[in-house]
Amino acid sequence: MLRHYDQHQGGVRVYTRKLLRALLDLQSGHEFVLLYRDPALLGTFGGEPGVEELALPARSVFAWDQLAVPRAVARHGIDVLFNPKYSIPLRAGCPAVWVCHGLDWYVMPWASRYVDRLSHRFLVPRYASRAAAILAVSEITREHVMHYLHVPPDRVVTVYSGVDDVFRHPIAPTRLDEIRRKYALPERFLLYAGAIYPPKNFTRLVRAYAEVGPERGIPLVVAGGENRFLSEHELREPEALGIAEWVRWPGWAEQEDLAGIYALADALLLPSLFESCGLPVLEAMAAGCPVVTADRYGTKELAEDAAVLVDPESVDAIAAGIRRVLDDSELRTRLIAAGRERSDAFRWRRCAADTLRVLERVRGTAR
C-alpha cells in the first residue's frame, strides 16, 4: 500500500522508499504488486522483474484504504497486504501487516490535532486488532503497541530501520565545498534536521542554543524546518529571542547532500520529547557527526552510549549537552567512533530481510 509514497518529506517517506528498494533488491522470487493512489507514479519501478504497478482511484483516503485496496486484493489474488505506514483495510481479504512508526499520539496526545486524535482513538486500535502482524521500528515502539493497543507479543515484531550507505561513505573535500556553497552553510554550525511539530521540542532546542551558540559565533542550521502541524509559533522562536540572524533555514536536502551537511556540522541537536526511531540520529552517527539527543524513548534506545543524552524538558540540560560536545575534544573523538560503530548495525538490506520473513510467516493466516 503506497498511497503515501509521495507524502511530505520526513522519516516515513525515507523509510518507505528505502525499504521498498531493498525488498526488490533481495530478488526473493516473490511478485510485488505496488498499489498507488496517484496515477503519476505508474512507471516508478517500470522494468523491474516481478513488479506490477496499479493506480487505484478513490475519492478519499478512507475510501482508498477500505474499498479500493480490498477490490485490488481480490482482483489480483494478493496473498499478503503490507502497508509501510499504519492503516490497513478492516476487511482486507488476505493477511495484512502494517508498520508502527511510533505512538506519540498515545504518549503525548496533547501534541496531536483533534482530527488525528479521533483516528487514533477509533481507527488505529481496529487496524491493530485486524493485523496479522505489526512491525515496530524500535523496542520502545513494540512495548507501546502492546500496552496501548493491547496486541499480544507474538503479533508485534521489532524491525529496525536502516541507514543508507551514502551516510557512511567518505566525502571528498571538493564535494563538501560544493554542498557548503549550495546551502550557504557557515564555516561552523550546529544542526537540526527534520520537520517541526510538538514532539520535536524545537522551542526548548532554540532556547538552549541561544545560551551557547551566539556567544561562540556558531550558527544553528535548520535543515527541513517546515511546520508539520501545531508549531507555527515555534518557527518564530529565534526572532522572539533576538537571535534570528544566528539561525539559517536552508530547507530540505536530498540524502546525498544531507550526508555532507552532517559531515560539516559540529553536532546534530535532536533533544525530542518523543522519537520512536529518530533516523537523523543514526544518519548523523554514520556520517561521523556527534549527536546531542534525548535520554528517553527511541533516541536513547538507538544511541546507547554513542551520543550525549540530555533531559529534553530542561533547557539548561540541553545547553549543557551542547557545551560538552563543543568543548570536550576527547568526548567528540569517542562519540564519532562509537557512533559509526553503532550505526553500522542498521542496514536497509537487513531491515528488508527481516520484514520479508514476517510477510512470509503470516501468509495463509487470517484475522
N, C-alpha and C positions, 0 to 999 in steps of 0.2 A: 504494500500500500504506500504510494509515493505522492499523495496529493500535496504534501508539504515539501517536495523536493526543491522547489524554488522559493521557499518561505524566507523570512527575514534572515539577515546574517546572524550567525551565532553558532553555539556548540552543537545544537541538534542538526543543523544543516551540514556542518562539517562531518558529524558522526554518520549521518545517512549516506552521504556521498562516498566517504572513505570506506565504510563498511560494505556498501554495495560493490564498489570496485574490488575490494579484497575477496568478497564472496565469489565473484565471477572469476577472479584470478586463481582460485583454488582448483578450477577445472574438475569439479566433483562429479560431472556426468548428469547432474540434475538439470531440469529445464526451469528457467526463471521467467515468470510472467510479470512484467512490470506494469503496474496499474497507475496511470496518471489521471489527474483531473484536467490539466492544461494540454490541449492537443498540440501546442507548440513544442512540447517536449518529445514528441514522437521522433525517433531517429537519434536520440541522445546516445543510445547504445546500438545503433544500426551496424549490422555486420558481425556482432558478437555471436559466437556459436552458443546455441542453447538458450537464446534470449528472444522473447516475444514481448512487444510493447503494445499496450492498449490505452486509449484515451476514453474515459468513461464520463459522459455528460451528466450533470446533476445541477439542480437549481441552488442547492445549499450544501454546506459541508456535511450536515447531518444526513441529507438525502444521499450524498455520495457514499458515506460510510455504511449506512443502514439499508440502502436499496440498490444502488448501482454496483457496489462491490459484491454482495451476495449473488446478484444475477451473473456477474462475470465468473464467480466461483463455479456456479452450476454449468454455465455455458462452456467453460474451458476445462472442466474436470480438474480443478486445482486441488491438490492433496493437503497442503498446509498453507495457511494465510499468515503473513508476517508483516507487522507494522513497526518500523523503527521509531515510531512515536507512540502515543498512549491510547489510541482508540482502536476498537475493532467492531465489526457488526455483532449485534446481540444474537443474531441467528446467521452465522456465517456459512453454514453448510459444510464445514470442514473444521478441523482443529485450528485454532488461531493463537498466535503468540504476539505479544507486544512488549516494547521496551519502556521501562520506567526510568526517566532521566532525573528523578528526584521528586520528593513530595513536600516541597516547601509550602505548598498550599495548605497542608495539614499542620506542619510545624509552626508556621507563622502566617495564619490565614488573613491577618490584617494587611498583609503585603500583596493581596490579590484583588483584582477588580471584582465587583459584585457579580457580574455575569459569569465570570470564571468560577467564582465560588459555587454558583448553582450547578455548573457542570461537574465540579469536583465532588460536590455532595451527592448528586443524584445519578450521574453517569459513570464516573470513574469506578465506583465500587461495583457496578454491574459489569463493566469491562473486566474487572479483576475476577469476578466470580465466573465469567464465561470463558476466560482464557485457559487454554491447555497448559500454558506456562507463561511466566513473566520473566523477562531478563532485567536484572537490576545492574546499574552501571558501577555500583560500589557495594561494599558490605553494609554500610550505614543505610543505603537505599533499600537493600534487601530486608534489613531489620524494620524499616519504616513500612514497607509493603506488608509484611506480616502483621505488624502492630496496628496500623491504621486501616488497612483494607482486609484484614482477617483472612489472609491467604495462607494455606498450610505450607510448611517449609519445603515440601517436596515439589511444589509448583513454582518456586522462586529461585532463580539461578543467578549468581553473580557472574557477569561477564564484563571485565574491564574494557574500556575504550583503548584505542591505540594512539600512537603519536606518529605522525608522518615522518619519514626519513629525511625530508627536507630540513627538519629542525636539527638533525644530527650531523649533517654534512658540514665540513668546514667551508667558510665563505671567503672568497678571495677579497683582498683589500679594495681592489677596484670596484667590485660589486657592492661592497659596503659603502663606498663613497657614492656610488650611483643611488643607492637606497636613501642615504642621508640627504642627498640633493633633492630627490623626488618628493620626499615628505618634509623637507625643510627642517630636519632634525638638528637640534643644537649639539655642541661638542660633547656635553654630558647631560644626561637626563634620567629621571625616574619614570617608570612606565606603568600605566593601567591599560589593560586590553580587554575589550568586551563592550556589550551594550550596558545601559544603566537602567536599573529597576530596583525596587526596595531591598531585596536580599543582598544586593551588591555592596550596600553600605558606603555609597560614594560620598555622602556628606562627611562622615567621620574620616574617611580617607583624605579628603581635601583639607579638612581642619588639621589633621596630623601632619600632612605635607607642609602646610603653611607654617608650622613650627620649626621645620627643618630645612626645606628646600631653598626658599628665597635667601635666607641668611648665608647659605653656602654657594649661592649662584647656580643652583641646579634646577632647571625647569621640570615640570611634570608634563609628560606627553600622554594624551588620552587617545589610544588607538581604538576606533569604533565610536564609542561615546554617544550613540543615539539614545533617546529616551524610549525605552521599550514600553513602559507603562508606569503611571503614577510617580514619575520622577522628574517632571519638567522643572520643578523648583530646585532640584539638586544640581541641574546644569548651571544654575545661576550662583551657586555657592562660591566659586572663585571670585566673582565680581563682588559679592556681598562681603567677602573677607578682605577685599582690596588687593588681591594677588592675581587678577585676571591676566596681566601681562606675563605672568610666570607659567601659565597653563596653555599648552598647544593642543590643537584639535585637528590632527591630520586626516581623520576619518578611517574607514575600514581599509585594511590592507589584505591582499591575497597572501596565501600561506608562504609563497616563495619570498615575498617582501617581508612578511611578518617575522620570518626566521632571522633576517638581517636586523630588524628592529630590536628583537630580543638580544641579539649578539652585541648591539651597540649600547644597550641600556645599562645603567649602573645597577638596577634591580627592578623586578616586577613587584608591584604592590597589589595584592588581592586579599584584603582583610574582610572577606564577605561574612555577613551574618549567617548565610547558608549557601553551601555548594554541595551538590551530590557527588560530582566528579571534579569539575574545575579544570577543563582542558588547558587553559593558559598556564596553570602551574606545571603540568607535565611538559608542555611545549617549551616554556622558558628553561626548565631544568635541562631538557635535551639540548638546548641551544647554548648552554653554559652561562645562563643569566641567573644570578642569585634571586631568591624569592622571599618575600615577606607576606605571610598569609595567616589565616585564622586558625586558632588552636582547637577547632571543633569540626564535626561532621566530615564531609568528604575531603576537604583540603588537608586536614590533619591525617586522615587515613592515607591519602596519596603521597603526601610529602614525607611522612615519617620524620627522620632526623636530617632531611636534606633541605630544610628551609628554616627560616626564623619564624616561629609560631607566636602569635600575639592574641590578646583578648580583643576581639573585634568591637566590643561595646565600650572600649576605653580609648579615647583619643590619645591620652598620654602613653598607653601601652603601644599603640601603633607607631607613634612618633619615636618612642624608644627603640622599637624594632628597626625603623628606618635608619636611625643613627648607628645602630650596631652594624648593619650591613654596609654602611658607608665608611665607618671609621676603623673597623677591625679587619685588617688585611688577611690575617690568618683565618678568620672566620669565613671571609669571602672565598679564599682558596679551597677551604674544606667544603663549603656549600656547592661550589662549582663541580668539584669532583664527585661529591655524594649525589648531586642532582643528576648528573649524567649517568651514573651507575643505576640510580633508582628508576629513571625514565626508560632505561634500556629494556625493562621487562614489559613495557606497554607497546605492543605491536599490533597493527591492524590485521595482519595475517592470523595471528593468534586469536584476536577478537572474532574474526570471521570463522575460523575453525571451531571455536567454542560455540558460537551461535549456530552453526550448521549442525553440530551434534544435538543441540536441543531441538531443532526443527525436525531432524531425522527421528529423534526419540518419540516425539508426540504424534507422528504420522499414524493414523488409524485410531487415535484416541478420540473421545467426544466429550464435549462439555455442554 
